[in-house]
Amino acid sequence: MLVSDVALSIETDDVNAWFIDSSESLHMSFNKFWFDEYHENIYGTCVYLGDNRSLQVQGYGIIGVMLPNGKERQIHDVMYVPSIKKNLISIFSIVYQDLKVEFFKSQCVVKDI
């Protein structure tokens, strides 16, 4: 998977897009095939959305991504939520992993500290 641009708008239909989410504390994806390492969820965990709906987490793991500069990076602790509509990257989790997030008018940049 190549991460060329992080979507800043929810109006794209690109199923490969990752959306920066400041309200979630976990990364989430609906694409099970992206996981390089995967563990089934045996606890019946759910995530709760802003409209009070809950979605079941079926597993979690690591997704490898290729950055535009050619470097590979792993996204750890990604929840597999098949019924979520967008792939979400949590700002909280990124910052917790000692990465820096910068927002500009037309893009968001994630950097090593």
C-alpha positions as CSV (number, residue, x, y, z in Angstrom):
1,M,0.0,0.0,0.0
2,L,1.3,3.5,-0.8
3,V,0.4,6.4,1.3
4,S,0.8,9.4,-1.0
5,D,-1.6,11.9,0.5
6,V,-3.6,11.8,3.6
7,A,-7.2,12.8,2.9
8,L,-8.3,16.0,4.7
9,S,-11.9,15.7,3.4
10,I,-14.4,12.9,3.9
11,E,-15.8,13.5,0.4
12,T,-13.4,11.1,-1.4
13,D,-14.6,7.7,-2.4
14,D,-11.0,6.4,-2.5
15,V,-11.0,3.2,-0.4
16,N,-7.2,3.4,-0.1
17,A,-7.3,6.8,1.6
18,W,-6.4,7.3,5.3
19,F,-8.2,10.0,7.2
20,I,-6.6,11.9,10.0
21,D,-9.0,11.8,13.0
22,S,-8.5,14.0,16.1
23,S,-11.4,12.5,18.0
24,E,-10.4,8.8,18.0
25,S,-7.7,7.3,20.1
26,L,-7.2,4.2,17.9
27,H,-6.3,3.7,14.2
28,M,-9.0,1.8,12.3
29,S,-9.3,0.1,9.0
30,F,-11.9,-1.9,7.2
31,N,-9.4,-3.7,4.9
32,K,-8.3,-6.9,6.5
33,F,-5.9,-7.6,3.5
34,W,-3.6,-4.7,4.5
35,F,-2.6,-6.3,7.8
36,D,1.0,-7.6,7.9
37,E,0.4,-8.9,11.4
38,Y,-3.1,-9.7,12.6
39,H,-4.7,-11.0,15.8
40,E,-8.4,-12.0,16.2
41,N,-10.3,-10.0,18.8
42,I,-11.6,-12.5,21.3
43,Y,-13.1,-10.0,23.8
44,G,-16.0,-8.6,21.8
45,T,-14.6,-5.1,21.8
46,C,-16.7,-2.3,20.1
47,V,-15.9,1.2,19.0
48,Y,-18.4,3.9,19.6
49,L,-19.2,6.6,17.0
50,G,-20.3,10.2,17.6
51,D,-23.9,9.3,16.6
52,N,-24.0,6.7,19.4
53,R,-23.7,3.7,17.1
54,S,-21.2,1.0,18.0
55,L,-19.2,-1.1,15.6
56,Q,-17.5,-4.4,16.5
57,V,-13.8,-4.7,16.4
58,Q,-12.9,-8.1,14.9
59,G,-9.1,-7.9,15.3
60,Y,-6.1,-5.7,15.5
61,G,-2.5,-5.6,14.2
62,I,0.1,-3.9,12.1
63,I,-0.3,-2.4,8.6
64,G,2.8,-1.5,6.6
65,V,2.8,1.5,4.4
66,M,5.1,3.0,1.8
67,L,5.6,6.8,2.3
68,P,6.0,9.2,-0.7
69,N,9.8,9.5,0.1
70,G,10.2,5.7,-0.4
71,K,10.6,4.8,3.2
72,E,8.5,2.1,4.8
73,R,6.7,2.7,8.0
74,Q,4.4,0.5,10.1
75,I,1.2,1.6,11.7
76,H,0.8,-0.3,15.0
77,D,-2.3,-1.2,16.9
78,V,-4.7,-0.8,14.0
79,M,-8.2,-2.1,14.8
80,Y,-9.9,-4.1,12.1
81,V,-13.5,-2.8,12.0
82,P,-15.1,-4.2,8.8
83,S,-18.2,-2.0,9.0
84,I,-16.4,1.3,9.3
85,K,-16.6,3.3,6.1
86,K,-13.2,5.1,6.2
87,N,-9.7,4.2,7.3
88,L,-8.8,6.4,10.2
89,I,-5.4,7.4,11.6
90,S,-5.6,8.7,15.2
91,I,-3.6,11.8,15.9
92,F,-3.5,10.8,19.6
93,S,-1.8,7.4,18.7
94,I,0.6,9.1,16.2
95,V,1.8,11.6,18.8
96,Y,2.0,8.8,21.5
97,Q,4.4,7.0,19.1
98,D,6.8,10.0,19.2
99,L,5.8,11.4,15.9
100,K,5.0,15.0,15.0
101,V,1.8,16.0,13.2
102,E,1.8,19.3,11.3
103,F,-1.3,20.8,9.5
104,F,-1.1,23.1,6.6
105,K,-3.8,24.6,4.3
106,S,-3.9,21.7,1.9
107,Q,-2.0,18.9,3.6
108,C,-1.1,17.1,6.9
109,V,2.5,15.9,7.5
110,V,3.5,13.3,9.9
111,K,7.2,13.3,10.9
112,D,9.7,11.5,13.1
113,I,10.7,13.6,16.1
